[in-house]
Amino acid sequence: MIRATLRNVASGPIAVQMRRFVIVGALTAGLQLALLWLFDDVAGLNYILAATVAIEITIVCSYVLNNAWTFRASQNTGVSEYLSGLLKTNLVRGTAIPIQLGVLYALVEWGGIMVLVANVPAILISGLYRFVLDWQWTWG
């Protein structure tokens, strides 16, 4: 079962979408790390608040890129559909925020890992969750 799922991700019907989702995710993860650094290190916000703001900004950026490229075949067009999709992705990704912040907090507070370094696995852990829900609901 796991092998078949991995094969489908590599060469199955959702392989192209998954690769594009990962590329968009990598770009927006870089943006999120830059924003986290800016809000935490430069502006002096608490790292959890800084991460929350950075995450929300990247949610919007991810939606714009994923709608235009990753899910082009089922793209949300028109003002109403576009805004509805933005709301859906905010709900999907909003439910992933506690996962990401929980991992971030655990790695920083209990693992003693630097905030920016700890945010990378936090992004990755919540990433698969976000893909499945976006794929099924936002553009499904």
PyMOL commands that set and color helices and strands:
alter all, ss='L'
color gray80, all
select helices_A, chain A and resi 2-11+15-42+47-70+72-74+79-110+115-138
alter helices_A, ss='H'
color red, helices_A
deselect
rebuild
show_as cartoon
